[in-house]
């Protein structure tokens, strides 16, 4: 089995057993660049989240926003990988975690696997709702029972994905730092709001950090 095949197998395991999957990644000494595609996909889905949050389809063409998501996302992914890795490495040390810098980096990268599902959800929503997926005004959705039903269905899926992302990140961090799962959850519940505060009051940028 090649390194890439093993990576795909481990990424599937992250969904249900994040701690076990991260431990296998760390024990196998998996090179960081095997997880880089996950980071890039996360960056693209993250960029799409920000576009939706700001209703940018009210001001730009959909094709331009899709290109923007791709170009900006491949830079944003590695940037936030480093930001989250540094944050969770430092916070983990405060909680007496023993994870090395590389351990935390790999754990954070593995925990970005929900970004793949997030990207698929966005592509499905864009196929169904077109520009209204990223607009404030949604006349087509408002006047169609089936589109409205689909809209709330996607909201539900997104909410479930956010909750499970928190579970995955907490599990990955607890294994990387070799401490209990409740400390992993505590890291996430402290770290995510801290990122929002730092960007809001440090850079005057409002983000959807997860």
One Martini backbone bead per residue (centre of mass of N, CA, C, O) as a GRO file, in nm:
protein
  210
    1UNK     BB    1   0.095   0.037   0.024
    2UNK     BB    2   0.071   0.352  -0.022
    3UNK     BB    3   0.079   0.660   0.116
    4UNK     BB    4  -0.186   0.758  -0.018
    5UNK     BB    5  -0.364   0.516   0.058
    6UNK     BB    6  -0.324   0.545   0.364
    7UNK     BB    7  -0.437   0.831   0.384
    8UNK     BB    8  -0.725   0.769   0.289
    9UNK     BB    9  -0.785   0.565   0.512
   10UNK     BB   10  -0.739   0.763   0.750
   11UNK     BB   11  -0.950   0.979   0.667
   12UNK     BB   12  -1.189   0.789   0.711
   13UNK     BB   13  -1.126   0.736   1.021
   14UNK     BB   14  -1.164   1.025   1.137
   15UNK     BB   15  -1.477   1.038   1.150
   16UNK     BB   16  -1.493   0.803   1.396
   17UNK     BB   17  -1.154   0.792   1.481
   18UNK     BB   18  -0.952   1.038   1.551
   19UNK     BB   19  -0.748   0.929   1.758
   20UNK     BB   20  -0.658   0.673   1.608
   21UNK     BB   21  -0.573   0.809   1.343
   22UNK     BB   22  -0.360   1.002   1.458
   23UNK     BB   23  -0.184   0.784   1.587
   24UNK     BB   24  -0.112   0.647   1.317
   25UNK     BB   25   0.021   0.893   1.190
   26UNK     BB   26   0.242   0.932   1.407
   27UNK     BB   27   0.363   0.640   1.407
   28UNK     BB   28   0.421   0.646   1.084
   29UNK     BB   29   0.538   0.923   0.988
   30UNK     BB   30   0.370   1.108   0.820
   31UNK     BB   31   0.397   1.321   0.588
   32UNK     BB   32   0.269   1.637   0.556
   33UNK     BB   33   0.213   1.640   0.234
   34UNK     BB   34  -0.022   1.426   0.247
   35UNK     BB   35  -0.219   1.658   0.390
   36UNK     BB   36  -0.238   1.909   0.198
   37UNK     BB   37  -0.507   1.867   0.042
   38UNK     BB   38  -0.683   1.919   0.290
   39UNK     BB   39  -0.594   2.212   0.335
   40UNK     BB   40  -0.690   2.321   0.059
   41UNK     BB   41  -0.987   2.243   0.080
   42UNK     BB   42  -1.040   2.400   0.334
   43UNK     BB   43  -0.976   2.679   0.214
   44UNK     BB   44  -1.206   2.683   0.005
   45UNK     BB   45  -1.443   2.643   0.206
   46UNK     BB   46  -1.371   2.889   0.376
   47UNK     BB   47  -1.410   3.100   0.153
   48UNK     BB   48  -1.711   3.032   0.107
   49UNK     BB   49  -1.807   3.113   0.387
   50UNK     BB   50  -1.731   3.416   0.360
   51UNK     BB   51  -1.907   3.478   0.117
   52UNK     BB   52  -2.176   3.408   0.253
   53UNK     BB   53  -2.152   3.596   0.504
   54UNK     BB   54  -2.131   3.859   0.286
   55UNK     BB   55  -2.304   3.842   0.027
   56UNK     BB   56  -2.130   3.865  -0.259
   57UNK     BB   57  -2.349   3.805  -0.487
   58UNK     BB   58  -2.457   4.110  -0.479
   59UNK     BB   59  -2.162   4.215  -0.632
   60UNK     BB   60  -2.090   3.939  -0.780
   61UNK     BB   61  -2.008   3.702  -0.978
   62UNK     BB   62  -2.010   3.368  -0.953
   63UNK     BB   63  -1.753   3.297  -1.119
   64UNK     BB   64  -1.569   3.491  -0.958
   65UNK     BB   65  -1.611   3.357  -0.679
   66UNK     BB   66  -1.500   3.080  -0.755
   67UNK     BB   67  -1.218   3.180  -0.829
   68UNK     BB   68  -1.160   3.311  -0.559
   69UNK     BB   69  -1.180   3.055  -0.387
   70UNK     BB   70  -0.944   2.909  -0.521
   71UNK     BB   71  -0.712   3.121  -0.495
   72UNK     BB   72  -0.747   3.189  -0.189
   73UNK     BB   73  -0.773   2.904  -0.058
   74UNK     BB   74  -0.472   2.799  -0.113
   75UNK     BB   75  -0.373   3.017   0.104
   76UNK     BB   76  -0.561   2.993   0.354
   77UNK     BB   77  -0.513   2.708   0.446
   78UNK     BB   78  -0.211   2.725   0.540
   79UNK     BB   79  -0.251   2.967   0.726
   80UNK     BB   80  -0.462   2.828   0.923
   81UNK     BB   81  -0.290   2.592   0.994
   82UNK     BB   82  -0.076   2.762   1.145
   83UNK     BB   83  -0.260   2.909   1.341
   84UNK     BB   84  -0.387   2.658   1.477
   85UNK     BB   85  -0.127   2.517   1.555
   86UNK     BB   86  -0.014   2.741   1.738
   87UNK     BB   87  -0.254   2.764   1.928
   88UNK     BB   88  -0.278   2.453   2.013
   89UNK     BB   89   0.007   2.430   2.114
   90UNK     BB   90   0.000   2.648   2.337
   91UNK     BB   91  -0.257   2.554   2.488
   92UNK     BB   92  -0.161   2.265   2.538
   93UNK     BB   93   0.074   2.344   2.724
   94UNK     BB   94  -0.108   2.472   2.945
   95UNK     BB   95  -0.245   2.165   2.966
   96UNK     BB   96   0.003   1.960   2.959
   97UNK     BB   97   0.098   1.896   2.690
   98UNK     BB   98   0.323   1.675   2.470
   99UNK     BB   99   0.314   1.788   2.198
  100UNK     BB  100   0.450   1.842   1.917
  101UNK     BB  101   0.452   2.042   1.657
  102UNK     BB  102   0.409   1.816   1.444
  103UNK     BB  103   0.173   1.674   1.583
  104UNK     BB  104  -0.023   1.915   1.567
  105UNK     BB  105  -0.016   1.959   1.267
  106UNK     BB  106  -0.127   1.677   1.189
  107UNK     BB  107  -0.387   1.693   1.357
  108UNK     BB  108  -0.507   1.943   1.216
  109UNK     BB  109  -0.506   1.833   0.929
  110UNK     BB  110  -0.689   1.586   0.985
  111UNK     BB  111  -0.930   1.778   1.097
  112UNK     BB  112  -0.990   1.891   0.787
  113UNK     BB  113  -1.181   1.674   0.651
  114UNK     BB  114  -1.464   1.832   0.658
  115UNK     BB  115  -1.395   2.017   0.413
  116UNK     BB  116  -1.489   1.820   0.199
  117UNK     BB  117  -1.791   1.818   0.276
  118UNK     BB  118  -1.828   2.123   0.257
  119UNK     BB  119  -1.766   2.150  -0.044
  120UNK     BB  120  -1.991   1.965  -0.143
  121UNK     BB  121  -2.223   2.132  -0.025
  122UNK     BB  122  -2.165   2.389  -0.187
  123UNK     BB  123  -2.194   2.267  -0.471
  124UNK     BB  124  -2.487   2.180  -0.430
  125UNK     BB  125  -2.605   2.462  -0.366
  126UNK     BB  126  -2.513   2.596  -0.633
  127UNK     BB  127  -2.675   2.403  -0.816
  128UNK     BB  128  -2.958   2.482  -0.688
  129UNK     BB  129  -2.927   2.817  -0.613
  130UNK     BB  130  -2.688   2.952  -0.694
  131UNK     BB  131  -2.643   3.279  -0.610
  132UNK     BB  132  -2.839   3.244  -0.352
  133UNK     BB  133  -2.625   3.107  -0.165
  134UNK     BB  134  -2.471   3.424  -0.164
  135UNK     BB  135  -2.735   3.581  -0.080
  136UNK     BB  136  -2.973   3.786   0.064
  137UNK     BB  137  -3.151   3.760  -0.179
  138UNK     BB  138  -3.430   3.494  -0.225
  139UNK     BB  139  -3.675   3.454  -0.443
  140UNK     BB  140  -3.666   3.158  -0.540
  141UNK     BB  141  -3.678   3.030  -0.258
  142UNK     BB  142  -3.930   3.180  -0.134
  143UNK     BB  143  -4.125   3.068  -0.399
  144UNK     BB  144  -4.022   2.766  -0.313
  145UNK     BB  145  -4.081   2.486  -0.149
  146UNK     BB  146  -3.841   2.302  -0.237
  147UNK     BB  147  -3.613   2.509  -0.194
  148UNK     BB  148  -3.678   2.562   0.104
  149UNK     BB  149  -3.637   2.275   0.196
  150UNK     BB  150  -3.345   2.252   0.097
  151UNK     BB  151  -3.230   2.484   0.264
  152UNK     BB  152  -3.288   2.356   0.550
  153UNK     BB  153  -3.134   2.096   0.497
  154UNK     BB  154  -2.854   2.231   0.467
  155UNK     BB  155  -2.850   2.359   0.746
  156UNK     BB  156  -2.856   2.093   0.899
  157UNK     BB  157  -2.599   1.969   0.780
  158UNK     BB  158  -2.412   2.197   0.871
  159UNK     BB  159  -2.460   2.167   1.176
  160UNK     BB  160  -2.362   1.877   1.199
  161UNK     BB  161  -2.076   1.931   1.085
  162UNK     BB  162  -1.984   2.126   1.303
  163UNK     BB  163  -2.009   1.937   1.543
  164UNK     BB  164  -1.821   1.712   1.426
  165UNK     BB  165  -1.573   1.890   1.397
  166UNK     BB  166  -1.530   1.936   1.698
  167UNK     BB  167  -1.487   1.638   1.765
  168UNK     BB  168  -1.243   1.591   1.580
  169UNK     BB  169  -1.054   1.810   1.691
  170UNK     BB  170  -1.053   1.714   1.983
  171UNK     BB  171  -0.941   1.430   1.925
  172UNK     BB  172  -0.679   1.516   1.779
  173UNK     BB  173  -0.560   1.689   2.012
  174UNK     BB  174  -0.561   1.477   2.239
  175UNK     BB  175  -0.358   1.293   2.087
  176UNK     BB  176  -0.125   1.489   2.027
  177UNK     BB  177  -0.108   1.565   2.355
  178UNK     BB  178  -0.184   1.331   2.547
  179UNK     BB  179  -0.491   1.375   2.643
  180UNK     BB  180  -0.790   1.432   2.726
  181UNK     BB  181  -1.088   1.496   2.572
  182UNK     BB  182  -1.184   1.740   2.743
  183UNK     BB  183  -0.935   1.911   2.665
  184UNK     BB  184  -0.995   1.922   2.366
  185UNK     BB  185  -1.261   2.075   2.394
  186UNK     BB  186  -1.141   2.317   2.544
  187UNK     BB  187  -0.957   2.412   2.318
  188UNK     BB  188  -1.183   2.470   2.114
  189UNK     BB  189  -1.362   2.664   2.299
  190UNK     BB  190  -1.119   2.869   2.310
  191UNK     BB  191  -0.983   2.896   2.022
  192UNK     BB  192  -1.209   2.988   1.830
  193UNK     BB  193  -1.291   3.256   1.972
  194UNK     BB  194  -1.002   3.373   1.968
  195UNK     BB  195  -0.982   3.409   1.666
  196UNK     BB  196  -1.218   3.604   1.638
  197UNK     BB  197  -1.104   3.825   1.826
  198UNK     BB  198  -0.834   3.879   1.683
  199UNK     BB  199  -0.962   3.965   1.408
  200UNK     BB  200  -1.165   4.178   1.509
  201UNK     BB  201  -0.955   4.355   1.711
  202UNK     BB  202  -0.684   4.341   1.532
  203UNK     BB  203  -0.807   4.353   1.202
  204UNK     BB  204  -1.113   4.401   1.140
  205UNK     BB  205  -1.215   4.089   1.106
  206UNK     BB  206  -1.487   3.892   1.014
  207UNK     BB  207  -1.531   3.552   1.105
  208UNK     BB  208  -1.571   3.206   1.017
  209UNK     BB  209  -1.382   2.971   1.194
  210UNK     BB  210  -1.600   2.693   1.129
   0.00000   0.00000   0.00000
